[in-house]
């Protein structure tokens, strides 16, 4: 067991035995206390030793990284999953602030530093992920006495829901933010949503800008991408620059409604706008640089998961069909290995059945304008559960941004589950980051329709 302190001041800032308690938890490989600007908390980075295959406890293992914000062992614990690598670190998410809670941020297996070497990609499944989290949860419950709530945003909210399917009694409740569920590869529910999102005027303006970019500005966008790559050392080997540019434009409409929404309609350039204006709009909303090799590598495990179990949306954009030159074959190098066989929707249909028929203490939050809301979960007969949609909300929708009546109803659920009265938080020194952008090349490959020659 390895313990580390970074600075004598940290040794004196709380009970000295806490780090020993953390180190003694089952499965913990090492614990390091780190500096933090999040007031009132101690921050630790831990690594849990996990089996690559939980059905084979004597087989290969890997180290899974988690970040722990410690407030008080008697307070609730928010188990936060991003669904990707742990980029939340010591930043308190909304739910942690609402409940003045502890927080553990769990890096998903095969992302970031939490990848076996060599990687057996057949073990990147939602069942194995859930078993990872189960081990971490049971270990933390040896130290923390408060209620445990699992949560996460986007893919992290999906992950939190999957975990409840396999271990429904581990925790007191689950709060998935903007979490979709897709039933096909592709799932056809998303394109009609984009055809009706926002206002007709704004929707058409975004489509006109995207059409202008591919019809008349492709060469300009490619040149600027090449210049940017030269200036910054960006590499486009996995997805070459030409398809990277096309995918960024193809994804423009989706990204606009996911991250920006109705209040940003005045920023959409007219087809007659300058090259500078067109490039800036694309770079702000759907950057080509998100498709460089470094970014693709960060998301390659998600790409694999989507093909294997998670499914993915058909995002429409049929108006761009006359201008598309590339098909999914041009993006398959984004995969870390050979394309896996899709399970036909079996995993997600099982999750859906659990939520509808056996789900309990679930609180889903969505945004009205977010395209992923087209794939929202349905509660069915789920007990003690609610689903709220933030009016005009995007992928950053939050409980505290709901209308007052919905916010208060959500607060009542949280209080009943945790025994703690929620409060609207004041800004802390360390703010939660926005959900990461998926590279548009990954989304393009997942959403592409095979075009006729």
matplotlib code that plots the C-alpha trace (Angstrom):
import matplotlib.pyplot as plt

x = [0.0, 1.6, 0.7, 1.8, 1.5, 2.1, 3.2, 3.3, 0.4, -1.9, -1.0, -2.3, -5.5, -7.6, -7.6, -4.3, -6.0, -8.2, -5.5, -4.9, -8.6, -8.6, -5.5, -7.0, -10.1, -10.4, -8.7, -6.9, -3.4, -2.3, -3.6, -2.1, -3.3, -3.3, -3.7, -7.2, -8.9, -12.3, -13.0, -13.7, -12.5, -9.5, -8.6, -7.2, -6.3, -6.7, -6.0, -8.1, -6.8, -9.5, -9.7, -9.8, -12.5, -14.6, -15.5, -11.8, -10.5, -7.2, -6.6, -4.9, -5.6, -5.3, -5.3, -8.5, -8.1, -10.6, -10.6, -12.0, -13.2, -13.6, -16.0, -17.1, -17.6, -21.2, -22.2, -23.7, -21.3, -21.9, -20.4, -19.8, -19.0, -18.0, -18.2, -14.7, -11.5, -11.5, -11.4, -13.5, -10.6, -11.3, -14.1, -17.4, -20.4, -23.8, -25.2, -22.2, -22.7, -26.5, -26.0, -22.7, -21.5, -18.4, -17.6, -15.8, -15.2, -14.5, -12.6, -14.2, -12.2, -10.1, -10.1, -7.4, -4.9, -7.3, -6.5, -5.0, -1.8, -2.4, -6.0, -8.5, -11.3, -13.8, -13.9, -15.0, -18.7, -21.3, -21.3, -17.6, -17.8, -20.6, -18.6, -15.7, -18.0, -19.5, -16.1, -15.3, -18.7, -18.5, -14.9, -16.0, -18.9, -16.4, -15.4, -18.4, -21.6, -23.9, -26.3, -24.7, -26.0, -24.7, -24.7, -23.0, -23.5, -24.2, -22.3, -21.6, -25.3, -25.7, -23.0, -24.7, -27.9, -26.2, -24.6, -28.0, -29.2, -26.6, -26.4, -29.7, -29.4, -25.8, -26.9, -29.9, -30.5, -29.3, -29.4, -28.4, -28.0, -28.7, -28.3, -29.7, -30.4, -30.1, -31.7, -30.1, -26.9, -28.2, -31.2, -33.7, -35.4, -32.9, -33.3, -36.9, -35.9, -33.4, -36.1, -38.3, -35.8, -35.6, -37.3, -37.7, -35.7, -32.8, -32.8, -32.7, -29.9, -27.7, -28.4, -27.8, -24.4, -23.4, -24.5, -22.5, -19.4, -19.5, -20.8, -18.5, -16.0, -14.5, -11.2, -10.9, -11.8, -9.2, -6.5, -7.2, -7.2, -3.8, -2.4, -3.8, -2.3, 1.2, 1.1, 0.1, 1.7, -1.7, -1.6, -4.4, -3.2, -6.2, -8.8, -7.2, -7.8, -10.3, -12.8, -12.1, -13.3, -16.3, -17.3, -16.9, -19.4, -21.7, -21.8, -22.4, -26.1, -26.0, -23.3, -25.1, -28.2, -26.3, -24.1, -25.4, -29.1, -31.7, -30.0, -27.0, -29.0, -27.7, -24.2, -25.0, -23.4, -25.3, -24.2, -22.7, -20.5, -16.8, -14.4, -13.2, -16.8, -17.5, -14.3, -14.8, -18.4, -17.2, -14.3, -16.5, -19.2, -17.7, -13.9, -12.1, -9.2, -11.3, -10.6, -6.8, -5.2, -4.7, -8.4, -9.5, -7.3, -9.1, -12.4, -11.5, -12.9, -16.3, -16.2, -15.7, -18.5, -21.0, -20.4, -20.6, -23.4, -24.4, -25.7, -25.7, -28.0, -28.7, -28.5, -30.1, -28.4, -29.9, -29.6, -25.9, -26.0, -25.2, -22.0, -20.6, -17.6, -16.8, -18.5, -17.9, -15.0, -13.0, -13.4, -12.9, -9.3, -10.8, -11.5, -8.7, -9.2, -11.3, -14.9, -16.9, -20.2, -23.2, -25.3, -28.5, -29.7, -29.8, -27.8, -29.8, -33.2, -32.2, -31.4, -34.6, -36.6, -34.9, -35.7, -39.3, -40.2, -37.7, -36.2, -36.4, -35.2, -34.1, -34.1, -33.4, -32.6, -32.7, -32.5, -35.3, -33.0, -30.4, -30.6, -29.7, -33.1, -34.6, -33.2, -34.3, -35.1, -38.8, -39.8, -42.7, -43.5, -40.2, -40.9, -40.1, -38.6, -39.0, -37.9, -37.6, -36.7, -35.1, -37.0, -34.6, -31.9, -29.0, -26.4, -25.5, -29.0, -29.0, -31.4, -30.9, -31.9, -35.3, -38.4, -38.9, -41.7, -39.6, -36.5, -38.3, -39.7, -36.2, -34.9, -37.7, -36.5, -32.9, -33.9, -36.0, -33.1, -30.3, -31.8, -30.1, -32.0, -30.7, -29.8, -29.1, -25.3, -23.2, -20.3, -17.2, -13.6, -13.4, -16.2, -17.4, -16.2, -18.6, -19.1, -16.4, -17.0, -17.0, -14.8, -17.1, -15.3, -16.4, -19.9, -19.9, -18.7, -21.4, -24.1, -23.1, -25.5, -23.9, -24.3, -25.0, -22.2]
y = [0.0, 3.3, 6.6, 10.1, 13.6, 16.6, 19.3, 19.4, 21.8, 19.1, 16.7, 19.2, 20.3, 17.4, 14.2, 12.5, 9.1, 9.7, 8.9, 5.6, 4.8, 5.3, 3.3, 0.4, 0.2, -3.1, -3.0, 0.4, 0.3, 3.8, 7.1, 10.6, 13.8, 16.7, 20.5, 21.9, 25.3, 23.8, 25.4, 23.1, 19.9, 17.6, 16.2, 12.7, 10.7, 6.9, 3.9, 0.7, -2.6, -4.1, -7.4, -7.0, -9.6, -9.7, -13.3, -14.2, -12.7, -14.5, -13.1, -9.8, -6.6, -2.9, 0.3, 2.4, 6.1, 8.0, 11.5, 12.0, 15.3, 14.7, 17.0, 14.9, 11.2, 11.7, 13.7, 12.1, 10.8, 11.7, 9.1, 11.0, 9.3, 11.2, 8.0, 8.9, 9.8, 11.7, 15.3, 16.5, 15.9, 18.1, 20.3, 19.9, 19.1, 20.7, 17.8, 17.8, 21.6, 21.2, 18.6, 19.9, 16.3, 14.3, 13.4, 10.6, 11.0, 7.6, 7.2, 4.7, 1.6, 1.8, 5.6, 7.9, 6.2, 3.3, 0.9, -2.6, -3.2, -5.0, -4.0, -6.8, -4.9, -7.7, -6.7, -3.1, -3.8, -2.1, -5.2, -5.0, -1.2, -1.8, -4.3, -1.8, 0.8, -1.8, -2.6, 1.1, 1.8, -1.0, 0.1, 3.7, 2.6, 1.2, 4.9, 7.0, 6.8, 9.1, 8.3, 7.4, 8.9, 8.0, 10.6, 11.7, 13.9, 12.6, 9.3, 9.6, 9.7, 6.6, 4.9, 5.7, 4.2, 1.0, 0.6, 0.6, -2.1, -4.5, -3.3, -1.7, -1.8, -0.4, 3.2, 5.4, 7.1, 8.0, 11.4, 11.1, 14.4, 14.6, 10.8, 9.2, 5.6, 4.4, 1.3, 1.0, 1.4, 3.9, 4.8, 6.8, 8.8, 11.7, 13.1, 14.1, 16.0, 18.1, 18.8, 20.5, 21.9, 25.6, 28.1, 27.5, 30.7, 29.7, 26.1, 27.2, 29.7, 26.9, 24.6, 27.4, 28.1, 24.4, 24.1, 27.1, 25.7, 22.4, 23.8, 26.8, 27.1, 23.6, 24.6, 27.6, 25.5, 22.8, 25.4, 27.0, 23.6, 22.8, 26.1, 25.6, 22.1, 23.4, 26.2, 23.9, 20.6, 18.9, 15.4, 14.1, 10.5, 8.6, 10.8, 12.8, 16.5, 16.4, 14.0, 15.8, 19.1, 17.4, 15.8, 19.1, 20.7, 17.7, 17.9, 21.7, 21.6, 18.9, 20.7, 24.0, 22.7, 20.5, 23.2, 26.6, 26.7, 29.4, 32.3, 32.0, 32.2, 35.8, 34.4, 32.2, 33.8, 34.4, 32.5, 35.8, 36.2, 36.5, 33.5, 34.7, 34.7, 31.3, 29.8, 31.4, 30.0, 26.5, 26.7, 27.9, 25.4, 22.3, 22.6, 20.6, 20.4, 18.1, 15.5, 15.5, 12.3, 13.4, 14.0, 10.9, 8.8, 10.2, 8.9, 5.7, 3.6, 5.3, 4.7, 1.0, 0.9, 2.6, 0.0, -2.9, -2.1, 1.5, 2.2, 5.7, 8.2, 8.9, 12.6, 13.5, 16.4, 15.0, 18.5, 18.0, 14.7, 16.3, 17.7, 14.7, 12.9, 10.5, 7.5, 5.6, 3.7, 7.0, 7.2, 3.7, 4.4, 6.2, 2.7, 1.3, -2.2, -4.0, -2.9, -5.1, -6.7, -4.8, -6.7, -5.8, -3.6, -6.3, -4.4, -1.2, -3.0, -4.7, -1.4, 0.1, -2.8, -2.3, 1.4, 0.9, -2.1, -2.3, 1.1, 3.0, 6.3, 7.7, 11.4, 12.3, 15.8, 16.9, 20.0, 20.9, 21.9, 19.2, 16.6, 13.8, 14.4, 12.6, 9.5, 10.2, 7.4, 6.6, 5.9, 3.6, 2.1, 3.2, 3.8, 7.0, 8.5, 11.7, 13.2, 16.9, 18.9, 22.3, 24.7, 25.8, 23.9, 22.4, 19.7, 21.8, 21.5, 21.4, 21.0, 24.5, 25.8, 24.1, 26.1, 26.6, 24.0, 21.3, 22.3, 22.1, 18.7, 17.4, 18.8, 17.0, 13.7, 14.3, 15.2, 12.0, 9.9, 11.5, 13.0, 16.3, 19.4, 20.7, 24.3, 26.4, 26.6, 29.8, 29.7, 27.9, 28.8, 25.6, 25.3, 22.1, 21.8, 21.5, 18.1, 17.3, 17.6, 14.3, 14.7, 15.3, 12.6, 10.1, 11.3, 11.5, 7.9, 6.8, 8.8, 8.5, 6.9, 5.0, 7.1, 5.7, 6.0]
z = [0.0, -1.0, 0.6, -0.5, 0.9, -1.3, 1.2, 5.0, 5.1, 3.8, 6.6, 9.1, 7.3, 8.6, 10.6, 9.9, 10.0, 7.0, 4.5, 6.4, 6.3, 2.6, 2.1, 4.0, 1.8, -0.2, -3.6, -3.0, -4.5, -3.6, -2.2, -2.8, -1.3, -3.7, -3.4, -4.2, -4.5, -3.6, -0.3, 2.7, 1.0, 1.0, -2.3, -2.9, -6.0, -5.5, -7.7, -7.3, -8.6, -10.8, -12.6, -16.4, -16.3, -13.1, -13.8, -13.5, -10.3, -10.7, -14.2, -15.3, -13.5, -14.1, -12.0, -12.1, -11.2, -9.0, -7.5, -4.1, -2.6, 1.2, 3.1, 6.1, 6.5, 7.7, 4.7, 1.5, -1.2, -4.8, -7.1, -10.3, -13.6, -16.7, -18.8, -20.1, -18.4, -15.0, -16.1, -13.1, -10.7, -7.6, -9.1, -7.2, -9.5, -9.0, -7.0, -4.6, -4.1, -3.6, -0.9, 0.6, -0.1, -0.6, -4.2, -5.9, -9.6, -11.3, -14.5, -16.8, -17.6, -20.8, -20.7, -19.6, -17.3, -16.5, -19.3, -19.1, -21.1, -23.3, -23.7, -24.1, -25.9, -25.4, -21.7, -22.4, -21.6, -19.4, -17.2, -16.5, -15.9, -13.4, -11.5, -11.3, -9.7, -7.4, -6.0, -5.5, -3.9, -1.4, -0.4, 0.1, 2.3, 4.8, 5.4, 4.5, 6.5, 4.5, 1.7, -1.7, -4.9, -8.3, -11.0, -14.2, -17.2, -20.8, -21.2, -17.5, -16.8, -19.0, -17.0, -13.7, -15.0, -16.2, -12.8, -11.1, -13.5, -12.3, -8.6, -7.9, -4.1, -3.7, -3.4, -2.3, -5.7, -9.2, -10.9, -14.6, -16.4, -20.2, -20.6, -23.8, -24.5, -28.2, -29.5, -32.8, -34.9, -36.0, -33.9, -36.1, -33.4, -33.5, -37.0, -36.6, -33.4, -35.3, -37.9, -35.2, -32.7, -31.9, -34.2, -38.0, -38.7, -36.5, -37.6, -41.3, -40.6, -39.2, -42.1, -44.6, -43.0, -43.1, -46.7, -47.7, -46.0, -47.9, -51.2, -51.5, -48.7, -48.4, -49.9, -47.5, -44.5, -45.5, -46.0, -42.6, -40.9, -42.5, -41.3, -37.8, -37.7, -38.8, -36.3, -33.4, -34.3, -34.8, -36.5, -38.7, -39.4, -38.0, -39.7, -42.6, -42.8, -45.7, -44.0, -40.7, -42.2, -43.7, -40.4, -38.5, -40.9, -40.9, -37.1, -37.0, -36.6, -33.9, -32.0, -32.2, -30.5, -28.1, -26.7, -27.7, -28.5, -29.2, -27.5, -29.8, -33.0, -33.7, -34.0, -37.0, -40.1, -43.3, -46.4, -47.6, -44.6, -44.9, -44.8, -41.4, -40.0, -41.4, -40.0, -36.6, -36.4, -37.3, -34.9, -32.0, -32.5, -34.1, -34.3, -36.9, -34.5, -32.3, -34.9, -34.5, -33.5, -29.9, -29.4, -31.3, -29.0, -25.9, -27.2, -29.1, -26.3, -26.6, -30.3, -29.6, -27.0, -29.3, -32.0, -29.5, -27.1, -26.8, -30.2, -31.8, -33.4, -37.0, -36.8, -40.1, -42.0, -45.3, -46.8, -46.9, -48.8, -52.2, -50.8, -48.9, -50.3, -47.5, -45.8, -42.6, -44.1, -44.0, -40.2, -39.1, -38.1, -35.1, -33.7, -31.4, -32.9, -35.5, -35.6, -33.1, -34.0, -32.7, -30.2, -32.0, -29.2, -26.5, -23.9, -24.2, -24.4, -21.1, -19.5, -20.8, -19.3, -16.0, -15.8, -16.9, -14.8, -11.8, -11.7, -8.4, -7.1, -10.4, -11.3, -15.0, -16.1, -19.8, -22.0, -24.3, -27.2, -26.7, -29.6, -27.2, -25.5, -28.5, -26.9, -23.3, -21.0, -20.3, -16.7, -17.3, -13.9, -12.2, -8.5, -6.7, -9.9, -11.9, -15.2, -15.8, -18.9, -18.6, -21.0, -23.8, -22.0, -23.8, -22.8, -19.8, -18.2, -14.4, -11.5, -10.4, -13.9, -13.9, -13.3, -9.6, -9.2, -10.9, -9.0, -5.7, -6.6, -7.5, -4.2, -2.3, -3.9, -3.0, 0.6, 1.0, -0.4, 1.6, 4.7, 3.7, 2.8, -0.6, -1.0, -4.1, -4.1, -4.2, -6.7, -5.3, -6.2, -8.3, -10.9, -12.6, -16.2, -19.1, -20.6, -23.1, -26.9, -28.7, -31.8, -34.8, -36.8, -34.2, -34.3, -38.1, -38.3, -35.9, -37.6, -41.3, -43.8, -46.6, -49.7, -53.1, -55.7]

ax = plt.figure().add_subplot(projection="3d")
ax.plot(x, y, z, "-o")
ax.set_aspect("equal")
plt.show()
